[in-house]
Amino acid sequence: MFPVVIEAPPSTAMAAEGPRALVRDVRVLSRRIDAALQRPGSPDWIVAAAVVTVLGFLLGTAGGYGATGLLVAVAITQFVLVLAWVYGTQLVGRKGALVLGAFAAAAADVCVSVWPHARLGALLGVFALAVPLLFVHQLARGVARHHIVVSLGAIAGMAIGTVGLASLLQLRHEFADQTSPSRVVTSVVAITAGGLVLSLLVDAISPYPRFDPAVRRGAFGVLASTGLGASIGYLALQAPGRHDFSEGRGALVGAILGALVALLSVAASFAAHSVEPLEGAPPAMSRWARMVLVGVMPIALLAPVAFLICLAVRV
């Protein structure tokens, strides 16, 4: 006697499999959409270029309204940087990170405003106070304390960029004896913002030759930023009748800053590409924050470097 196998009719089996297959397909599609929202591409560079244009115009024109106007513009840029960093990197301990970012921004602005003759040395005290506060923040997280090293590193990076933006205030003070005190800081902002915008737009159109196949950033963007920076430096810093950036020093400063801001932007793009999404985090908001971060962070990191380069090359 052979065993009798009773099979369900095809229509019944398909009816049972239909809802499961539909749920499975929806889950796969959702994961693909989330992955697409997490990975930056050409539209992201265009949005980042627009953000840089707005902030660059704000910082560049604020210097003409005196030290107070520049201070307000720097504070706004620091606020944007802190928000973009906290939500773009999806770090843990966000509430404490926002508080620490606000503290770092306020302390840096106060230090360079109260002790302008100390140059960048006044900012060392901000970092000295930030280190113990980073550990206090981790202790205050309580039972939710996890990914401690990642959180410490991310908040420390945010503090470096936030404090670095205050160097623009010190740069204006350092060249306050010139006929136009805002000329140097406006030129530096124009070089960095202009070079960064051009680099992003070039990579949005044709990111070749690429540094990495997975990230749409190429060497042509760096070269374009370097050339534009040299041109702006020659026209803006080497003013007629002035000798502080004469004999090609203005073009040299512009080329160096243009190349550095483009390379820092490439590094920020790689960092944005490598961010892993957190469970429950809205991918759209994280993507928008990373677009802003790619545009703001290179300017923040380059501000103290620009200050040192301008001091080094001037007569």
VOKOLDREN-994310 format. One record per residue (C-alpha): residue in three letters; x, y, z. Coordinates in Angstrom, 1 decimal. Each point is the difference from the previous one (the first is absolute). Layout:
N
aa, c1, c2, c3
Ala, X, Y, Z
...
This chain:
315
aa, c1, c2, c3
Met, 0.0, 0.0, 0.0
Phe, 1.4, 3.3, -1.0
Pro, -0.4, 3.1, 2.3
Val, -2.5, 2.4, -1.1
Val, 1.2, 3.6, -0.2
Ile, -2.7, 2.7, 0.0
Glu, 1.1, 3.3, -1.5
Ala, -1.8, 3.2, 0.2
Pro, -1.5, 1.3, -3.2
Pro, 2.2, 2.5, -1.8
Ser, -2.4, 2.8, 0.6
Thr, 0.1, -0.7, 3.8
Ala, 3.8, -0.1, 0.1
Met, 0.3, 3.2, -2.0
Ala, -2.5, 1.7, 2.2
Ala, 2.0, -1.0, 3.1
Glu, 3.3, 1.1, -1.5
Gly, -1.3, 3.3, -1.4
Pro, -0.2, 2.0, 3.2
Arg, 3.4, -1.3, 1.1
Ala, 1.6, 0.8, -3.3
Leu, -1.5, 3.5, 0.1
Val, 1.3, 0.7, 3.5
Arg, 3.4, -1.3, -1.0
Asp, 0.1, 2.2, -3.1
Val, -1.0, 3.0, 2.0
Arg, 2.7, -0.6, 2.5
Val, 2.7, -0.4, -2.7
Leu, -1.2, 3.2, -1.8
Ser, 0.0, 1.9, 3.3
Arg, 3.6, -1.0, 0.7
Arg, 1.0, 1.0, -3.5
Ile, -1.7, 3.4, 0.4
Asp, 1.7, 0.5, 3.4
Ala, 3.4, -0.9, -1.4
Ala, -0.5, 2.4, -2.9
Leu, -0.9, 2.8, 2.4
Gln, 3.1, -0.7, 2.0
Arg, 2.5, 0.1, -2.8
Pro, 0.9, 3.4, -1.4
Gly, 0.1, 0.7, -3.7
Ser, 0.0, 2.8, -2.6
Pro, -3.2, 1.8, 1.3
Asp, 1.6, 0.1, 3.4
Trp, 3.0, 1.9, -1.2
Ile, -2.3, 2.6, -1.7
Val, -1.8, 0.5, 3.3
Ala, 3.2, 0.2, 1.9
Ala, 1.3, 2.6, -2.5
Ala, -3.1, 2.1, 0.6
Val, 0.5, -0.2, 3.8
Val, 3.6, 1.1, -0.4
Thr, -1.1, 2.9, -2.3
Val, -2.4, 1.3, 2.6
Leu, 2.4, -0.3, 3.0
Gly, 2.9, 1.3, -2.0
Phe, -2.0, 3.1, -1.0
Leu, -1.0, 0.4, 3.6
Leu, 3.6, -0.2, 1.4
Gly, 1.5, 2.0, -2.8
Thr, -2.4, 3.0, 0.2
Ala, -0.2, 0.0, 3.8
Gly, 3.6, 1.1, 0.4
Gly, -0.9, 3.3, -1.6
Tyr, -2.4, 0.7, 2.9
Gly, 2.8, -0.1, 2.6
Ala, 1.1, -2.6, 2.5
Thr, -3.6, -0.4, 1.4
Gly, -1.4, -0.8, -3.4
Leu, 2.7, -2.6, -0.6
Leu, -0.6, -1.5, 3.5
Val, -3.7, -0.5, -0.8
Ala, 0.8, -1.6, -3.3
Val, 2.5, -2.4, 1.6
Ala, -2.5, -0.9, 2.7
Ile, -2.7, -0.8, -2.6
Thr, 2.5, -2.2, -1.9
Gln, 1.0, -1.8, 3.3
Phe, -3.7, -0.6, 0.7
Val, -0.5, -1.6, -3.4
Leu, 3.2, -2.0, 0.4
Val, -1.0, -1.5, 3.3
Leu, -3.5, -1.0, -1.2
Ala, 1.4, -1.5, -3.2
Trp, 2.7, -1.9, 1.9
Val, -2.3, -1.4, 2.7
Tyr, -2.7, -1.2, -2.4
Gly, 2.1, -0.7, -3.0
Thr, 2.5, -2.4, 1.7
Gln, -2.9, -1.5, 2.1
Leu, 2.1, -0.1, 3.1
Val, -1.4, -1.3, 3.2
Gly, -0.5, 2.4, 2.9
Arg, -1.5, 2.7, -2.2
Lys, -1.4, 2.3, 2.7
Gly, 3.3, 0.2, 1.9
Ala, 1.8, 0.5, -3.3
Leu, -2.2, 3.0, -0.9
Val, 0.8, 1.5, 3.4
Leu, 3.7, -0.6, -0.3
Gly, -0.1, 1.5, -3.6
Ala, -1.7, 3.1, 1.3
Phe, 2.5, 0.3, 2.8
Ala, 3.0, -0.3, -2.3
Ala, -1.4, 2.6, -2.4
Ala, -0.8, 2.5, 2.7
Ala, 3.3, -0.5, 1.8
Ala, 2.1, 0.3, -3.2
Asp, -1.8, 3.2, -1.1
Val, 0.4, 1.6, 3.5
Cys, 3.7, -0.9, 0.2
Val, 1.0, 1.5, -3.3
Ser, -2.1, 3.1, 0.7
Val, 1.3, 0.6, 3.5
Trp, 3.6, -1.0, -0.5
Pro, 0.7, 0.9, -3.7
His, 3.7, 0.6, 0.6
Ala, 0.5, -3.6, 1.0
Arg, -0.6, -1.1, -3.6
Leu, -1.1, -3.6, -0.2
Gly, 1.6, -0.8, 3.4
Ala, -3.2, 1.1, 1.7
Leu, -1.9, -2.9, -1.6
Leu, 2.2, -2.5, 1.8
Gly, -1.9, 0.6, 3.1
Val, -3.2, -1.0, -1.7
Phe, 1.5, -3.3, -0.9
Ala, 1.3, -0.5, 3.5
Leu, -3.5, 0.5, 1.4
Ala, -1.6, -2.1, -2.7
Val, 2.0, -3.2, 0.8
Pro, -1.4, -0.6, 3.6
Leu, -3.4, 1.0, -1.2
Leu, 0.1, -2.7, -2.6
Phe, 0.5, -2.6, 2.6
Val, -2.6, 1.5, 2.3
His, -2.5, -0.2, -2.8
Gln, 0.7, -3.7, -0.4
Leu, -0.5, -0.6, 3.7
Ala, -3.3, 1.9, -0.1
Arg, -1.5, -2.3, -2.6
Gly, -0.7, -2.6, 2.7
Val, -1.3, -3.4, -1.1
Ala, -0.2, 1.2, -3.6
Arg, 3.8, 0.2, -0.1
His, 1.2, -1.9, -3.1
His, 2.4, 0.7, -2.9
Ile, 2.0, 2.1, 2.4
Val, 3.1, 0.3, -2.2
Val, -2.0, 0.9, -3.1
Ser, -2.0, 2.6, 1.9
Leu, 3.2, 1.5, 1.5
Gly, 1.7, 0.2, -3.4
Ala, -3.0, 1.5, -1.8
Ile, -0.6, 2.7, 2.6
Ala, 3.7, 0.8, 0.1
Gly, 0.0, 0.5, -3.8
Met, -3.0, 2.3, 0.3
Ala, 1.7, 2.1, 2.6
Ile, 3.1, 0.4, -2.1
Gly, -2.0, 1.3, -3.0
Thr, -2.2, 2.2, 2.2
Val, 3.0, 1.6, 1.8
Gly, 1.9, 0.3, -3.3
Leu, -2.6, 2.3, -1.5
Ala, 0.9, 2.6, 2.7
Ser, 3.3, 0.4, -1.8
Leu, -1.7, 2.3, -2.5
Leu, -0.6, 2.5, 2.8
Gln, 3.7, -0.2, 0.9
Leu, 1.0, 0.4, -3.6
Arg, -2.0, 3.3, -0.3
His, 1.6, 1.3, 3.2
Glu, 3.5, -1.0, -1.2
Phe, -0.3, 2.2, -3.1
Ala, -2.0, 2.8, 1.7
Asp, 2.9, 2.4, -0.6
Gln, -0.6, -0.1, -3.7
Thr, -2.1, 2.6, -1.9
Ser, -2.8, -2.5, -0.4
Pro, -0.1, -2.4, 3.0
Ser, -2.4, -2.3, -1.7
Arg, 1.9, -0.4, -3.2
Val, 2.1, -3.0, 1.1
Val, -2.8, -1.9, 1.7
Thr, -2.4, 0.7, -2.9
Ser, 2.6, -1.2, -2.5
Val, 0.7, -3.2, 2.0
Val, -3.8, -0.8, 0.2
Ala, -0.3, 0.7, -3.7
Ile, 2.9, -2.3, -0.8
Thr, -1.2, -2.9, 2.2
Ala, -3.7, 0.3, -0.8
Gly, 0.5, 0.7, -3.7
Gly, 2.5, -2.9, -0.4
Leu, -2.3, -2.4, 1.9
Val, -3.1, 0.9, -2.1
Leu, 2.0, -0.5, -3.2
Ser, 1.4, -3.3, 1.2
Leu, -3.5, -1.3, 0.9
Leu, -1.5, 1.1, -3.3
Val, 2.8, -1.5, -2.0
Asp, -0.4, -3.3, 1.8
Ala, -3.8, 0.1, -0.4
Ile, 0.5, 0.2, -3.8
Ser, 3.1, -2.1, -0.6
Pro, 1.7, -1.5, 3.0
Tyr, 3.1, -1.3, -1.8
Pro, 2.5, -1.4, 0.6
Arg, -1.7, -1.3, 3.1
Phe, 1.9, -0.5, 3.3
Asp, -2.3, -3.0, 0.7
Pro, -2.6, -1.6, -2.2
Ala, -2.6, 0.1, 2.8
Val, 0.2, 3.8, 0.5
Arg, -0.7, 2.6, -2.7
Arg, 3.0, 2.2, 0.7
Gly, 2.9, 0.4, -2.5
Ala, 3.3, 1.8, -0.5
Phe, -1.4, 2.5, -2.5
Gly, -2.0, 1.6, 2.8
Val, 3.2, 0.5, 2.0
Leu, 1.8, 1.5, -3.0
Ala, -2.8, 2.4, -0.7
Ser, -0.2, 1.1, 3.6
Thr, 3.8, 0.6, 0.0
Gly, -0.1, 2.1, -3.1
Leu, -3.0, 2.1, 1.2
Gly, 1.7, 0.5, 3.4
Ala, 3.2, 1.3, -1.7
Ser, -2.0, 2.4, -2.2
Ile, -2.0, 1.4, 3.0
Gly, 3.1, 0.3, 2.1
Tyr, 1.8, 1.9, -2.7
Leu, -2.9, 2.4, -0.6
Ala, -1.2, 0.5, 3.6
Leu, 3.0, -0.3, 2.2
Gln, 2.6, 1.7, -2.3
Ala, -1.8, 3.3, 0.1
Pro, 1.7, 3.0, -1.8
Gly, 2.3, 2.0, 2.2
Arg, 0.1, -2.8, 2.7
His, 3.1, -2.1, 0.7
Asp, -1.2, -2.5, 2.6
Phe, -0.8, -2.7, -2.7
Ser, 2.0, 1.4, -2.9
Glu, 2.4, -1.9, -2.3
Gly, -2.3, -2.9, -0.6
Arg, -0.7, -0.7, 3.7
Gly, -3.7, 0.7, -0.4
Ala, -0.3, -2.5, -2.8
Leu, 2.0, -2.6, 2.0
Val, -2.3, 0.4, 3.0
Gly, -3.0, -0.4, -2.3
Ala, 1.3, -3.1, -1.7
Ile, 0.9, -1.7, 3.3
Leu, -3.4, 0.8, 1.5
Gly, -1.8, -1.0, -3.1
Ala, 1.7, -3.4, -0.1
Leu, -0.4, -0.7, 3.7
Val, -3.7, 0.9, 0.1
Ala, -0.7, -2.3, -2.9
Leu, 2.0, -2.9, 1.6
Leu, -1.8, 0.5, 3.3
Ser, -3.3, -0.1, -1.9
Val, 1.0, -3.3, -1.5
Ala, 0.8, -1.3, 3.4
Ala, -3.4, 1.2, 1.3
Ser, -1.7, -1.8, -2.9
Phe, 1.8, -3.2, 0.9
Ala, -1.1, 0.4, 3.6
Ala, -3.6, 0.6, -1.0
His, 0.1, -3.0, -2.2
Ser, 1.2, -2.3, 2.8
Val, -2.6, 1.0, 2.6
Glu, -2.1, -3.0, 1.0
Pro, -3.7, 0.7, 0.6
Leu, -1.3, -0.3, 3.5
Glu, -3.1, -2.1, 0.6
Gly, -3.0, 2.2, 0.2
Ala, 1.8, 3.1, -1.4
Pro, -1.8, 1.8, -2.8
Pro, 2.2, -0.4, -3.1
Ala, -1.2, 3.1, -1.8
Met, 1.0, 2.3, 2.9
Ser, 3.4, -1.6, 0.3
Arg, 0.6, 0.3, -3.7
Trp, -0.8, 3.8, 0.0
Ala, 2.2, 0.5, 3.1
Arg, 2.9, -1.7, -1.8
Met, -0.5, 2.2, -3.1
Val, 0.4, 3.0, 2.3
Leu, 3.0, -1.6, 1.8
Val, 1.9, -0.6, -3.2
Gly, -0.2, 3.7, -0.7
Val, 0.6, 1.5, 3.4
Met, 2.6, -2.2, 1.6
Pro, 2.8, 0.7, -2.5
Ile, -0.3, 3.7, 0.6
Ala, 0.0, -0.5, 3.7
Leu, 3.1, -2.2, 0.0
Leu, 1.8, 2.3, -2.4
Ala, -0.6, 3.3, 1.9
Pro, 2.9, -0.4, 2.5
Val, 2.3, -1.3, -2.8
Ala, -0.9, 3.1, -2.1
Phe, 0.9, 2.2, 3.0
Leu, 3.4, -1.6, 0.4
Ile, 0.8, 0.1, -3.8
Cys, -0.9, 3.7, -0.2
Leu, 2.3, 0.8, 2.9
Ala, 2.8, -2.0, -1.5
Val, 0.0, 1.5, -3.4
Arg, -0.7, 3.7, 0.7
Val, 2.9, 2.4, 0.1
